[in-house]
Amino acid sequence: MRGFLSFLILFLLSKKPMHGQEIAEEIEKRKGTRPSPGTIYPALKGLKEAGLIEEEKKGKTITYNLTDEGRRGFKEAKQQFCKTFMGIF
């Protein structure tokens, strides 16, 4: 799920900034199971290191946002996803 998880996180953050717990809740709504912090936070770290997301700290809460590069990367990933999987639907 790791590659798909990154795609899903970028999708969620394209809608609005979110904190890690909120991301996990949204994934649970869509997938039926909640990913563990040990799954979510390494994915967030990787996306941050790749320059696709940035974080904003407010007290103990960290909110994640897409960077401009993240918006471009998500757009390209979405096009590739549609190209790859459109025939399945």
BELHUWO-V576804 format. One record per residue. RES is the residue in three letters. SS is DSSP state (helix for helix, strand for strand, loop for the rest). OMEGA is omega in degrees with one decimal (none if undefined). Layout:
res & ss & omega
RES & SS & OMEGA
RES & SS & OMEGA
//
This chain:
res & ss & omega
MET & loop & -171.3
ARG & helix & 179.0
GLY & helix & 177.8
PHE & helix & 178.6
LEU & helix & 178.1
SER & helix & 177.5
PHE & helix & -179.4
LEU & helix & 177.2
ILE & helix & 177.7
LEU & helix & 177.3
PHE & helix & -178.6
LEU & helix & -179.4
LEU & helix & 175.3
SER & helix & 179.2
LYS & helix & 179.6
LYS & loop & 174.3
PRO & loop & -178.2
MET & strand & 171.1
HIS & strand & -173.3
GLY & helix & -179.8
GLN & helix & 179.1
GLU & helix & 176.8
ILE & helix & 179.4
ALA & helix & 179.2
GLU & helix & 179.4
GLU & helix & 177.8
ILE & helix & 178.3
GLU & helix & 178.1
LYS & helix & -175.9
ARG & helix & -172.6
LYS & helix & -179.3
GLY & loop & 175.7
THR & loop & -178.9
ARG & loop & 175.9
PRO & loop & -178.6
SER & loop & 174.6
PRO & helix & 178.6
GLY & helix & 174.8
THR & helix & -176.0
ILE & helix & -170.9
TYR & helix & 172.8
PRO & helix & 177.6
ALA & helix & 177.4
LEU & helix & 178.8
LYS & helix & 179.2
GLY & helix & 178.2
LEU & helix & 178.0
LYS & helix & 179.7
GLU & helix & 178.2
ALA & loop & 179.0
GLY & loop & -177.4
LEU & loop & 177.4
ILE & strand & 174.4
GLU & strand & 179.9
GLU & strand & 176.6
GLU & strand & -178.3
LYS & strand & 173.7
LYS & strand & -174.6
GLY & loop & 179.0
LYS & loop & -177.2
THR & strand & 175.4
ILE & strand & 178.0
THR & strand & -178.0
TYR & strand & 179.1
ASN & strand & 171.9
LEU & strand & 170.3
THR & loop & 175.0
ASP & helix & 177.5
GLU & helix & 177.8
GLY & helix & 177.6
ARG & helix & 177.6
ARG & helix & -179.7
GLY & helix & 178.7
PHE & helix & 179.3
LYS & helix & 178.6
GLU & helix & 180.0
ALA & helix & 179.3
LYS & helix & 177.7
GLN & helix & 179.6
GLN & helix & 178.2
PHE & helix & -179.4
CYS & helix & 178.7
LYS & helix & -176.7
THR & helix & -169.4
PHE & helix & -175.6
MET & helix & -179.8
GLY & helix & -179.5
ILE & helix & -176.0
PHE & loop & none
//
